[in-house]
């Protein structure tokens, strides 16, 4: 593994990742993902729709669950503009959780 490049003098130092985005094929898959994060992991859903579900992932972080393809159009609303974006291919997200009171089964 290579060593990270040193920060440029005067550059801000990154503290943590604030948002993570995952994309799902279809509204049903989006709703199933939201249910998993809410019902299994106990995270709070902040907003939910057919295009986007935002989840409070703790510690000031947000997990954004998107309906794949819907974000490629961008979104304008009275306060601003979210530019087009989308994702495809294999993705990976890791979370940490406490084991207390948790029973996992296959």
N, CA, C and O atoms as CSV, one atom per row, in Angstrom:
chain,resi,resn,atom,element,x,y,z
A,1,UNK,N,N,0.839,-1.171,0.000
A,1,UNK,CA,C,0.000,0.000,0.000
A,1,UNK,C,C,0.888,1.240,0.000
A,1,UNK,O,O,1.840,1.325,0.776
A,2,UNK,N,N,0.583,2.184,-0.856
A,2,UNK,CA,C,1.391,3.392,-0.936
A,2,UNK,C,C,1.015,4.366,0.175
A,2,UNK,O,O,-0.093,4.335,0.710
A,3,UNK,N,N,1.952,5.214,0.497
A,3,UNK,CA,C,1.739,6.217,1.530
A,3,UNK,C,C,0.895,7.355,0.971
A,3,UNK,O,O,1.057,7.725,-0.192
A,4,UNK,N,N,-0.009,7.919,1.782
A,4,UNK,CA,C,-0.799,9.054,1.297
A,4,UNK,C,C,0.089,10.263,1.064
A,4,UNK,O,O,1.111,10.447,1.726
A,5,UNK,N,N,-0.320,11.074,0.116
A,5,UNK,CA,C,0.426,12.305,-0.138
A,5,UNK,C,C,0.230,13.256,1.031
A,5,UNK,O,O,-0.862,13.331,1.594
A,6,UNK,N,N,1.288,13.990,1.404
A,6,UNK,CA,C,1.126,14.964,2.490
A,6,UNK,C,C,0.181,16.080,2.048
A,6,UNK,O,O,0.111,16.422,0.867
A,7,UNK,N,N,-0.538,16.635,3.010
A,7,UNK,CA,C,-1.444,17.742,2.712
A,7,UNK,C,C,-0.653,18.947,2.237
A,7,UNK,O,O,0.468,19.196,2.682
A,8,UNK,N,N,-1.253,19.675,1.337
A,8,UNK,CA,C,-0.624,20.920,0.872
A,8,UNK,C,C,-0.634,21.925,2.021
A,8,UNK,O,O,-1.592,21.972,2.793
A,9,UNK,N,N,0.411,22.721,2.139
A,9,UNK,CA,C,0.434,23.733,3.201
A,9,UNK,C,C,-0.790,24.641,3.106
A,9,UNK,O,O,-1.109,25.145,2.030
A,10,UNK,N,N,-1.466,24.846,4.215
A,10,UNK,CA,C,-2.633,25.715,4.259
A,10,UNK,C,C,-3.931,25.044,3.830
A,10,UNK,O,O,-4.996,25.656,3.921
A,11,UNK,N,N,-3.867,23.799,3.365
A,11,UNK,CA,C,-5.078,23.097,2.941
A,11,UNK,C,C,-5.850,22.613,4.165
A,11,UNK,O,O,-5.243,22.208,5.156
A,12,UNK,N,N,-7.184,22.651,4.105
A,12,UNK,CA,C,-7.945,22.127,5.235
A,12,UNK,C,C,-7.751,20.614,5.356
A,12,UNK,O,O,-7.538,19.932,4.354
A,13,UNK,N,N,-7.823,20.098,6.566
A,13,UNK,CA,C,-7.673,18.671,6.811
A,13,UNK,C,C,-9.057,18.046,6.904
A,13,UNK,O,O,-9.902,18.511,7.669
A,14,UNK,N,N,-9.290,16.992,6.127
A,14,UNK,CA,C,-10.575,16.301,6.174
A,14,UNK,C,C,-10.744,15.634,7.535
A,14,UNK,O,O,-9.807,15.023,8.049
A,15,UNK,N,N,-11.918,15.747,8.111
A,15,UNK,CA,C,-12.191,15.170,9.424
A,15,UNK,C,C,-12.910,13.825,9.327
A,15,UNK,O,O,-12.599,12.901,10.079
A,16,UNK,N,N,-13.872,13.712,8.405
A,16,UNK,CA,C,-14.645,12.489,8.253
A,16,UNK,C,C,-15.514,12.584,7.012
A,16,UNK,O,O,-15.651,13.654,6.420
A,17,UNK,N,N,-16.087,11.487,6.629
A,17,UNK,CA,C,-17.054,11.476,5.535
A,17,UNK,C,C,-18.404,11.892,6.125
A,17,UNK,O,O,-18.832,11.345,7.142
A,18,UNK,N,N,-19.066,12.847,5.499
A,18,UNK,CA,C,-20.320,13.380,6.019
A,18,UNK,C,C,-21.523,12.716,5.350
A,18,UNK,O,O,-22.552,12.501,5.990
A,19,UNK,N,N,-21.391,12.394,4.066
A,19,UNK,CA,C,-22.469,11.740,3.327
A,19,UNK,C,C,-21.938,10.531,2.575
A,19,UNK,O,O,-20.808,10.527,2.086
A,20,UNK,N,N,-22.772,9.512,2.493
A,20,UNK,CA,C,-22.504,8.352,1.648
A,20,UNK,C,C,-23.764,8.119,0.834
A,20,UNK,O,O,-24.870,8.175,1.373
A,21,UNK,N,N,-23.611,7.860,-0.456
A,21,UNK,CA,C,-24.764,7.641,-1.325
A,21,UNK,C,C,-24.725,6.237,-1.907
A,21,UNK,O,O,-23.688,5.767,-2.375
A,22,UNK,N,N,-25.878,5.578,-1.867
A,22,UNK,CA,C,-26.054,4.270,-2.486
A,22,UNK,C,C,-27.225,4.359,-3.462
A,22,UNK,O,O,-28.167,5.120,-3.244
A,23,UNK,N,N,-27.158,3.582,-4.533
A,23,UNK,CA,C,-28.178,3.627,-5.576
A,23,UNK,C,C,-28.855,2.270,-5.692
A,23,UNK,O,O,-28.200,1.232,-5.605
A,24,UNK,N,N,-30.196,2.282,-5.892
A,24,UNK,CA,C,-30.988,1.053,-5.954
A,24,UNK,C,C,-31.832,1.050,-7.220
A,24,UNK,O,O,-32.350,2.083,-7.644
A,25,UNK,N,N,-31.959,-0.136,-7.813
A,25,UNK,CA,C,-32.722,-0.296,-9.050
A,25,UNK,C,C,-34.201,-0.448,-8.736
A,25,UNK,O,O,-34.662,-1.546,-8.423
A,26,UNK,N,N,-34.932,0.627,-8.817
A,26,UNK,CA,C,-36.377,0.601,-8.626
A,26,UNK,C,C,-36.825,1.043,-7.250
A,26,UNK,O,O,-36.069,1.001,-6.279
A,27,UNK,N,N,-38.085,1.470,-7.194
A,27,UNK,CA,C,-38.665,1.982,-5.958
A,27,UNK,C,C,-38.777,0.887,-4.901
A,27,UNK,O,O,-38.537,1.145,-3.722
A,28,UNK,N,N,-39.136,-0.326,-5.302
A,28,UNK,CA,C,-39.260,-1.416,-4.323
A,28,UNK,C,C,-37.924,-1.705,-3.639
A,28,UNK,O,O,-37.879,-1.903,-2.425
A,29,UNK,N,N,-36.842,-1.729,-4.409
A,29,UNK,CA,C,-35.511,-1.957,-3.831
A,29,UNK,C,C,-35.119,-0.805,-2.914
A,29,UNK,O,O,-34.509,-1.022,-1.868
A,30,UNK,N,N,-35.468,0.418,-3.302
A,30,UNK,CA,C,-35.192,1.596,-2.474
A,30,UNK,C,C,-35.932,1.480,-1.145
A,30,UNK,O,O,-35.352,1.725,-0.088
A,31,UNK,N,N,-37.202,1.110,-1.194
A,31,UNK,CA,C,-37.997,0.968,0.037
A,31,UNK,C,C,-37.479,-0.173,0.914
A,31,UNK,O,O,-37.465,-0.057,2.139
A,32,UNK,N,N,-37.054,-1.274,0.289
A,32,UNK,CA,C,-36.498,-2.400,1.053
A,32,UNK,C,C,-35.208,-1.979,1.759
A,32,UNK,O,O,-34.982,-2.350,2.910
A,33,UNK,N,N,-34.372,-1.214,1.078
A,33,UNK,CA,C,-33.133,-0.729,1.695
A,33,UNK,C,C,-33.445,0.193,2.867
A,33,UNK,O,O,-32.826,0.084,3.926
A,34,UNK,N,N,-34.403,1.101,2.683
A,34,UNK,CA,C,-34.790,2.008,3.763
A,34,UNK,C,C,-35.302,1.213,4.963
A,34,UNK,O,O,-34.968,1.529,6.105
A,35,UNK,N,N,-36.106,0.187,4.711
A,35,UNK,CA,C,-36.630,-0.650,5.794
A,35,UNK,C,C,-35.496,-1.356,6.529
A,35,UNK,O,O,-35.537,-1.473,7.754
A,36,UNK,N,N,-34.484,-1.826,5.802
A,36,UNK,CA,C,-33.340,-2.482,6.446
A,36,UNK,C,C,-32.626,-1.521,7.394
A,36,UNK,O,O,-32.400,-1.854,8.557
A,37,UNK,N,N,-32.274,-0.343,6.911
A,37,UNK,CA,C,-31.542,0.598,7.754
A,37,UNK,C,C,-32.390,1.071,8.935
A,37,UNK,O,O,-31.857,1.298,10.022
A,38,UNK,N,N,-33.698,1.223,8.740
A,38,UNK,CA,C,-34.599,1.651,9.811
A,38,UNK,C,C,-34.909,0.508,10.785
A,38,UNK,O,O,-34.717,0.649,11.993
A,39,UNK,N,N,-35.387,-0.619,10.256
A,39,UNK,CA,C,-35.921,-1.683,11.107
A,39,UNK,C,C,-34.862,-2.627,11.669
A,39,UNK,O,O,-35.003,-3.111,12.792
A,40,UNK,N,N,-33.811,-2.894,10.909
A,40,UNK,CA,C,-32.772,-3.823,11.371
A,40,UNK,C,C,-31.668,-3.091,12.118
A,40,UNK,O,O,-31.259,-3.515,13.199
A,41,UNK,N,N,-31.184,-1.994,11.549
A,41,UNK,CA,C,-30.079,-1.269,12.192
A,41,UNK,C,C,-30.550,-0.162,13.126
A,41,UNK,O,O,-29.750,0.395,13.877
A,42,UNK,N,N,-31.841,0.164,13.087
A,42,UNK,CA,C,-32.383,1.153,14.015
A,42,UNK,C,C,-32.033,2.590,13.702
A,42,UNK,O,O,-32.071,3.441,14.590
A,43,UNK,N,N,-31.687,2.881,12.442
A,43,UNK,CA,C,-31.364,4.261,12.070
A,43,UNK,C,C,-32.643,5.034,11.782
A,43,UNK,O,O,-33.654,4.457,11.383
A,44,UNK,N,N,-32.587,6.327,11.987
A,44,UNK,CA,C,-33.762,7.191,11.796
A,44,UNK,C,C,-33.839,7.669,10.352
A,44,UNK,O,O,-32.887,8.245,9.824
A,45,UNK,N,N,-34.990,7.422,9.716
A,45,UNK,CA,C,-35.227,7.939,8.372
A,45,UNK,C,C,-35.630,9.398,8.516
A,45,UNK,O,O,-36.596,9.714,9.210
A,46,UNK,N,N,-34.883,10.295,7.854
A,46,UNK,CA,C,-35.142,11.727,7.953
A,46,UNK,C,C,-36.157,12.188,6.909
A,46,UNK,O,O,-36.994,13.046,7.190
A,47,UNK,N,N,-36.083,11.620,5.706
A,47,UNK,CA,C,-37.015,11.953,4.627
A,47,UNK,C,C,-37.111,10.737,3.723
A,47,UNK,O,O,-36.137,10.007,3.536
A,48,UNK,N,N,-38.313,10.525,3.156
A,48,UNK,CA,C,-38.515,9.333,2.336
A,48,UNK,C,C,-39.416,9.662,1.162
A,48,UNK,O,O,-40.467,10.281,1.322
A,49,UNK,N,N,-38.988,9.238,-0.027
A,49,UNK,CA,C,-39.787,9.420,-1.235
A,49,UNK,C,C,-39.392,8.374,-2.259
A,49,UNK,O,O,-38.587,7.489,-1.970
A,50,UNK,N,N,-39.958,8.473,-3.459
A,50,UNK,CA,C,-39.654,7.507,-4.516
A,50,UNK,C,C,-38.317,7.771,-5.197
A,50,UNK,O,O,-37.822,6.910,-5.925
A,51,UNK,N,N,-37.723,8.936,-4.979
A,51,UNK,CA,C,-36.442,9.310,-5.593
A,51,UNK,C,C,-35.281,9.152,-4.622
A,51,UNK,O,O,-34.186,8.746,-5.012
A,52,UNK,N,N,-35.527,9.475,-3.345
A,52,UNK,CA,C,-34.471,9.561,-2.343
A,52,UNK,C,C,-35.011,9.223,-0.968
A,52,UNK,O,O,-36.128,9.599,-0.611
A,53,UNK,N,N,-34.204,8.509,-0.204
A,53,UNK,CA,C,-34.442,8.324,1.227
A,53,UNK,C,C,-33.178,8.790,1.931
A,53,UNK,O,O,-32.083,8.322,1.619
A,54,UNK,N,N,-33.323,9.711,2.881
A,54,UNK,CA,C,-32.154,10.148,3.655
A,54,UNK,C,C,-32.266,9.557,5.055
A,54,UNK,O,O,-33.323,9.590,5.685
A,55,UNK,N,N,-31.137,9.013,5.523
A,55,UNK,CA,C,-31.090,8.296,6.794
A,55,UNK,C,C,-30.028,8.933,7.688
A,55,UNK,O,O,-28.895,9.156,7.261
A,56,UNK,N,N,-30.405,9.221,8.924
A,56,UNK,CA,C,-29.446,9.718,9.909
A,56,UNK,C,C,-28.564,8.538,10.306
A,56,UNK,O,O,-29.023,7.605,10.965
A,57,UNK,N,N,-27.297,8.586,9.902
A,57,UNK,CA,C,-26.375,7.481,10.158
A,57,UNK,C,C,-25.565,7.691,11.434
A,57,UNK,O,O,-24.626,6.938,11.695
A,58,UNK,N,N,-25.906,8.687,12.223
A,58,UNK,CA,C,-25.241,8.935,13.499
A,58,UNK,C,C,-23.978,9.765,13.352
A,58,UNK,O,O,-23.351,9.784,12.293
A,59,UNK,N,N,-23.623,10.435,14.406
A,59,UNK,CA,C,-22.386,11.212,14.428
A,59,UNK,C,C,-22.338,12.322,13.399
A,59,UNK,O,O,-21.258,12.671,12.922
A,60,UNK,N,N,-23.490,12.890,13.044
A,60,UNK,CA,C,-23.516,13.964,12.061
A,60,UNK,C,C,-23.325,13.491,10.635
A,60,UNK,O,O,-22.942,14.283,9.774
A,61,UNK,N,N,-23.584,12.209,10.358
A,61,UNK,CA,C,-23.437,11.677,9.001
A,61,UNK,C,C,-24.795,11.284,8.445
A,61,UNK,O,O,-25.724,10.973,9.191
A,62,UNK,N,N,-24.894,11.302,7.119
A,62,UNK,CA,C,-26.135,10.988,6.437
A,62,UNK,C,C,-25.870,9.918,5.392
A,62,UNK,O,O,-24.896,9.983,4.643
A,63,UNK,N,N,-26.757,8.935,5.359
A,63,UNK,CA,C,-26.732,7.914,4.315
A,63,UNK,C,C,-27.852,8.255,3.348
A,63,UNK,O,O,-29.020,8.308,3.734
A,64,UNK,N,N,-27.496,8.486,2.085
A,64,UNK,CA,C,-28.469,8.830,1.056
A,64,UNK,C,C,-28.728,7.603,0.197
A,64,UNK,O,O,-27.799,7.036,-0.379
A,65,UNK,N,N,-29.978,7.194,0.109
A,65,UNK,CA,C,-30.388,6.052,-0.700
A,65,UNK,C,C,-31.161,6.607,-1.896
A,65,UNK,O,O,-32.194,7.256,-1.727
A,66,UNK,N,N,-30.662,6.352,-3.093
A,66,UNK,CA,C,-31.261,6.910,-4.302
A,66,UNK,C,C,-31.854,5.837,-5.190
A,66,UNK,O,O,-31.351,4.716,-5.254
A,67,UNK,N,N,-32.926,6.191,-5.872
A,67,UNK,CA,C,-33.487,5.379,-6.948
A,67,UNK,C,C,-32.597,5.640,-8.172
A,67,UNK,O,O,-32.577,6.743,-8.719
A,68,UNK,N,N,-31.865,4.602,-8.586
A,68,UNK,CA,C,-30.889,4.749,-9.670
A,68,UNK,C,C,-31.556,5.336,-10.923
A,68,UNK,O,O,-32.652,4.927,-11.306
A,69,UNK,N,N,-30.890,6.277,-11.534
A,69,UNK,CA,C,-31.377,6.914,-12.747
A,69,UNK,C,C,-32.165,8.185,-12.497
A,69,UNK,O,O,-32.152,9.090,-13.331
A,70,UNK,N,N,-32.851,8.272,-11.370
A,70,UNK,CA,C,-33.661,9.454,-11.076
A,70,UNK,C,C,-32.804,10.683,-10.781
A,70,UNK,O,O,-33.250,11.813,-10.979
A,71,UNK,N,N,-31.593,10.470,-10.317
A,71,UNK,CA,C,-30.730,11.595,-9.973
A,71,UNK,C,C,-29.943,12.107,-11.177
A,71,UNK,O,O,-29.303,13.155,-11.093
A,72,UNK,N,N,-29.983,11.393,-12.278
A,72,UNK,CA,C,-29.266,11.815,-13.482
A,72,UNK,C,C,-29.894,13.070,-14.089
A,72,UNK,O,O,-29.294,13.699,-14.961
A,73,UNK,N,N,-31.076,13.433,-13.644
A,73,UNK,CA,C,-31.786,14.600,-14.169
A,73,UNK,C,C,-31.472,15.878,-13.399
A,73,UNK,O,O,-31.771,16.973,-13.876
A,74,UNK,N,N,-30.887,15.757,-12.242
A,74,UNK,CA,C,-30.689,16.926,-11.393
A,74,UNK,C,C,-32.008,17.320,-10.755
A,74,UNK,O,O,-33.057,16.767,-11.087
A,75,UNK,N,N,-31.955,18.263,-9.852
A,75,UNK,CA,C,-33.168,18.689,-9.160
A,75,UNK,C,C,-33.073,20.175,-8.832
A,75,UNK,O,O,-32.124,20.621,-8.187
A,76,UNK,N,N,-34.062,20.928,-9.281
A,76,UNK,CA,C,-34.142,22.350,-8.956
A,76,UNK,C,C,-35.308,22.553,-7.993
A,76,UNK,O,O,-36.381,21.974,-8.169
A,77,UNK,N,N,-35.089,23.369,-6.990
A,77,UNK,CA,C,-36.145,23.748,-6.065
A,77,UNK,C,C,-35.923,25.207,-5.708
A,77,UNK,O,O,-34.882,25.757,-6.068
A,78,UNK,N,N,-36.859,25.868,-5.010
A,78,UNK,CA,C,-36.749,27.322,-4.799
A,78,UNK,C,C,-35.434,27.788,-4.190
A,78,UNK,O,O,-35.007,28.911,-4.457
A,79,UNK,N,N,-34.776,26.956,-3.376
A,79,UNK,CA,C,-33.547,27.384,-2.716
A,79,UNK,C,C,-32.267,26.989,-3.435
A,79,UNK,O,O,-31.177,27.298,-2.953
A,80,UNK,N,N,-32.368,26.314,-4.578
A,80,UNK,CA,C,-31.119,25.951,-5.238
A,80,UNK,C,C,-31.250,24.845,-6.262
A,80,UNK,O,O,-32.326,24.595,-6.805
A,81,UNK,N,N,-30.129,24.190,-6.513
A,81,UNK,CA,C,-30.015,23.204,-7.569
A,81,UNK,C,C,-29.059,22.103,-7.126
A,81,UNK,O,O,-27.957,22.380,-6.652
A,82,UNK,N,N,-29.488,20.855,-7.285
A,82,UNK,CA,C,-28.597,19.713,-7.068
A,82,UNK,C,C,-28.230,19.202,-8.447
A,82,UNK,O,O,-29.109,18.756,-9.185
A,83,UNK,N,N,-26.956,19.251,-8.819
A,83,UNK,CA,C,-26.562,18.832,-10.162
A,83,UNK,C,C,-26.804,17.337,-10.384
A,83,UNK,O,O,-26.905,16.571,-9.426
A,84,UNK,N,N,-26.897,16.930,-11.651
A,84,UNK,CA,C,-27.091,15.515,-11.952
A,84,UNK,C,C,-25.939,14.666,-11.402
A,84,UNK,O,O,-24.781,15.084,-11.403
A,85,UNK,N,N,-26.285,13.473,-10.937
A,85,UNK,CA,C,-25.295,12.498,-10.482
A,85,UNK,C,C,-25.950,11.132,-10.528
A,85,UNK,O,O,-27.177,11.036,-10.565
A,86,UNK,N,N,-25.173,10.099,-10.527
A,86,UNK,CA,C,-25.691,8.743,-10.520
A,86,UNK,C,C,-24.538,7.810,-10.205
A,86,UNK,O,O,-23.381,8.228,-10.237
A,87,UNK,N,N,-24.830,6.563,-9.902
A,87,UNK,CA,C,-23.789,5.602,-9.589
A,87,UNK,C,C,-24.139,4.235,-10.144
A,87,UNK,O,O,-25.309,3.877,-10.273
A,88,UNK,N,N,-23.115,3.489,-10.467
A,88,UNK,CA,C,-23.318,2.124,-10.934
A,88,UNK,C,C,-22.097,1.296,-10.565
A,88,UNK,O,O,-21.065,1.827,-10.158
A,89,UNK,N,N,-22.234,0.000,-10.714
A,89,UNK,CA,C,-21.124,-0.889,-10.407
A,89,UNK,C,C,-21.125,-1.317,-8.964
A,89,UNK,O,O,-21.994,-0.913,-8.192
A,90,UNK,N,N,-20.149,-2.141,-8.586
A,90,UNK,CA,C,-20.098,-2.649,-7.215
A,90,UNK,C,C,-19.804,-1.527,-6.219
A,90,UNK,O,O,-18.975,-0.652,-6.474
A,91,UNK,N,N,-20.491,-1.569,-5.095
A,91,UNK,CA,C,-20.316,-0.566,-4.050
A,91,UNK,C,C,-20.062,-1.272,-2.733
A,91,UNK,O,O,-20.380,-2.451,-2.578
A,92,UNK,N,N,-19.486,-0.543,-1.780
A,92,UNK,CA,C,-19.198,-1.122,-0.471
A,92,UNK,C,C,-19.386,-0.054,0.588
A,92,UNK,O,O,-18.898,1.068,0.448
A,93,UNK,N,N,-20.090,-0.406,1.641
A,93,UNK,CA,C,-20.242,0.467,2.801
A,93,UNK,C,C,-20.071,-0.404,4.038
A,93,UNK,O,O,-20.611,-1.509,4.096
A,94,UNK,N,N,-19.343,0.071,5.005
A,94,UNK,CA,C,-19.160,-0.660,6.255
A,94,UNK,C,C,-19.698,0.187,7.396
A,94,UNK,O,O,-19.521,1.405,7.418
A,95,UNK,N,N,-20.355,-0.465,8.341
A,95,UNK,CA,C,-20.861,0.231,9.520
A,95,UNK,C,C,-20.359,-0.491,10.763
A,95,UNK,O,O,-19.977,-1.660,10.706
A,96,UNK,N,N,-20.366,0.207,11.863
A,96,UNK,CA,C,-20.066,-0.449,13.133
A,96,UNK,C,C,-21.344,-0.428,13.951
A,96,UNK,O,O,-22.164,0.480,13.816
A,97,UNK,N,N,-21.508,-1.433,14.799
A,97,UNK,CA,C,-22.713,-1.530,15.625
A,97,UNK,C,C,-22.363,-2.221,16.927
A,97,UNK,O,O,-21.375,-2.951,17.013
A,98,UNK,N,N,-23.178,-1.986,17.932
A,98,UNK,CA,C,-22.974,-2.659,19.207
A,98,UNK,C,C,-23.648,-4.027,19.165
A,98,UNK,O,O,-24.701,-4.173,18.545
A,99,UNK,N,N,-23.058,-5.031,19.814
A,99,UNK,CA,C,-23.643,-6.371,19.769
A,99,UNK,C,C,-24.746,-6.597,20.800
A,99,UNK,O,O,-25.446,-7.605,20.719
A,100,UNK,N,N,-24.925,-5.701,21.762
A,100,UNK,CA,C,-25.880,-5.913,22.834
A,100,UNK,C,C,-27.295,-6.059,22.304
A,100,UNK,O,O,-27.760,-5.240,21.512
A,101,UNK,N,N,-27.977,-7.109,22.746
A,101,UNK,CA,C,-29.361,-7.308,22.425
A,101,UNK,C,C,-29.643,-7.675,20.981
A,101,UNK,O,O,-30.795,-7.663,20.548
A,102,UNK,N,N,-28.611,-7.997,20.243
A,102,UNK,CA,C,-28.774,-8.304,18.825
A,102,UNK,C,C,-28.699,-9.798,18.607
A,102,UNK,O,O,-27.765,-10.449,19.074
A,103,UNK,N,N,-29.663,-10.343,17.910
A,103,UNK,CA,C,-29.641,-11.766,17.539
A,103,UNK,C,C,-29.675,-11.813,16.020
A,103,UNK,O,O,-30.622,-11.338,15.392
A,104,UNK,N,N,-28.655,-12.377,15.453
A,104,UNK,CA,C,-28.555,-12.518,14.002
A,104,UNK,C,C,-28.851,-13.947,13.627
A,104,UNK,O,O,-28.436,-14.876,14.319
A,105,UNK,N,N,-29.553,-14.126,12.553
A,105,UNK,CA,C,-29.781,-15.468,12.039
A,105,UNK,C,C,-29.623,-15.460,10.539
A,105,UNK,O,O,-29.769,-14.420,9.897
A,106,UNK,N,N,-29.324,-16.617,9.977
A,106,UNK,CA,C,-29.137,-16.674,8.536
A,106,UNK,C,C,-30.417,-17.071,7.845
A,106,UNK,O,O,-30.450,-17.172,6.618
